[in-house]
Amino acid sequence: MPLSTSKSEKAKSFDLAYQSSGMYYGWVVRPEFERFFNNIDLTGKTALDLGAGEGRYSIHLARRGCAVTAVDFSASGLNKLQGIAEQERLPVTTVLCDLETYAFPENTFDVVVAATILDHLETGARHRAMAGMAAALKPGGLLYVNVFTTEDPGYAAAGAVDAEGVSDTSFGMAHYFAPGELKSCFTGLALLDYYEGVEEDTSHGKPHHHGWASLIAKKE
Ligand SMILES: C[S@@+](CC[C@H](N)C(=O)[O-])C[C@H]1O[C@@H](n2cnc3c(N)ncnc32)[C@H](O)[C@@H]1O
């Protein structure tokens, strides 16, 4: 299905960002993700990375032994990701697709990652994706989600990407999560870790801040 005009404008803007040399968002994954998953043997596991972009989470998981399926609507992000995976001979499959129409497989993945993507989806698509993510986990599978919250300066700036302290890629945002909201989204899963806070980000564009919420949960 072709992307709507506003969707294709957003995909083009991400394409442009990912055409930069190097990793636009850097290689660093969130500390709560690294802390938790570093203590788990991921050899031979399968992972789904939603809104994977240029793939810092996909590559991190693949280097740890996971076969990764990476989904995004940015062709240049996925091309960059595929190139890195091929160079390192890592098992990454890329899927160029709008998450609004992605057919979530059921009971398929040991790990599902959604790093700053649920907040890019409008309400209906977001709820569909959240249900799809839980369904896509195998029993015993682990979910990692992070999103931006209403504490993020981008929320008050209401779309003004040039405003003081706001991320240059906040154009992609559809929904800033209220405090506690992310925690209430996956009540069918066992909550293992939850974090909310505001932090500086110097990884891309001008220095800015983000209001973060992140969650790790398990499908029993
Ligand atoms: C803020 S970036 C995060 C990228 C990656 N998860 C990371 O943490 O480095 C958001 C990503 O979501 C993708 N995206 C946004 N809306 C999407 C949609 N409707 N379908 C597929 N991908 C989408 C963008 O192309 C972009 O790569």
The ligand as an SDF file (V2000), in Angstrom:
LIG
                    3D

 27 29  0  0  0  0  0  0  0  0999 V2000
   13.2610    8.1260   16.2440 C   0  0  0  0  0  0  0  0  0  0  0  0
   13.5790    6.9460   14.9850 S   0  0  0  0  0  0  0  0  0  0  0  0
   14.1140    5.5470   15.9590 C   0  0  0  0  0  0  0  0  0  0  0  0
   14.9750    4.6010   15.1640 C   0  0  0  0  0  0  0  0  0  0  0  0
   15.5380    3.4260   15.9670 C   0  0  0  0  0  0  0  0  0  0  0  0
   14.4960    2.6760   16.6390 N   0  0  0  0  0  0  0  0  0  0  0  0
   16.5610    3.9090   16.9620 C   0  0  0  0  0  0  0  0  0  0  0  0
   16.2660    3.9260   18.1710 O   0  0  0  0  0  0  0  0  0  0  0  0
   17.6690    4.2700   16.5240 O   0  0  0  0  0  0  0  0  0  0  0  0
   11.9210    6.4570   14.4900 C   0  0  0  0  0  0  0  0  0  0  0  0
   11.9220    5.4780   13.3380 C   0  0  0  0  0  0  0  0  0  0  0  0
   10.5790    5.0530   13.0880 O   0  0  0  0  0  0  0  0  0  0  0  0
   10.3600    4.9870   11.6880 C   0  0  0  0  0  0  0  0  0  0  0  0
    8.9030    5.1580   11.4790 N   0  0  0  0  0  0  0  0  0  0  0  0
    8.1300    6.1920   11.8690 C   0  0  0  0  0  0  0  0  0  0  0  0
    6.8400    5.9720   11.5310 N   0  0  0  0  0  0  0  0  0  0  0  0
    6.8110    4.7640   10.9060 C   0  0  0  0  0  0  0  0  0  0  0  0
    5.7810    3.9900   10.3170 C   0  0  0  0  0  0  0  0  0  0  0  0
    4.4930    4.4180   10.2780 N   0  0  0  0  0  0  0  0  0  0  0  0
    6.0880    2.7950    9.7690 N   0  0  0  0  0  0  0  0  0  0  0  0
    7.3830    2.3500    9.7650 C   0  0  0  0  0  0  0  0  0  0  0  0
    8.4080    3.0480   10.3030 N   0  0  0  0  0  0  0  0  0  0  0  0
    8.1240    4.2450   10.8680 C   0  0  0  0  0  0  0  0  0  0  0  0
   11.2210    6.1000   11.1120 C   0  0  0  0  0  0  0  0  0  0  0  0
   11.5510    5.8970    9.7590 O   0  0  0  0  0  0  0  0  0  0  0  0
   12.4350    6.0430   12.0350 C   0  0  0  0  0  0  0  0  0  0  0  0
   13.4240    5.1790   11.5100 O   0  0  0  0  0  0  0  0  0  0  0  0
  1  2  1  0
  2  3  1  0
  2 10  1  0
  3  4  1  0
  4  5  1  0
  5  6  1  0
  5  7  1  0
  7  8  2  0
  7  9  1  0
 10 11  1  0
 11 12  1  0
 11 26  1  0
 12 13  1  0
 13 14  1  0
 13 24  1  0
 14 15  1  0
 14 23  1  0
 15 16  2  0
 16 17  1  0
 17 18  1  0
 17 23  2  0
 18 19  1  0
 18 20  2  0
 20 21  1  0
 21 22  2  0
 22 23  1  0
 24 25  1  0
 24 26  1  0
 26 27  1  0
M  CHG  2   2   1   9  -1
M  END
$$$$
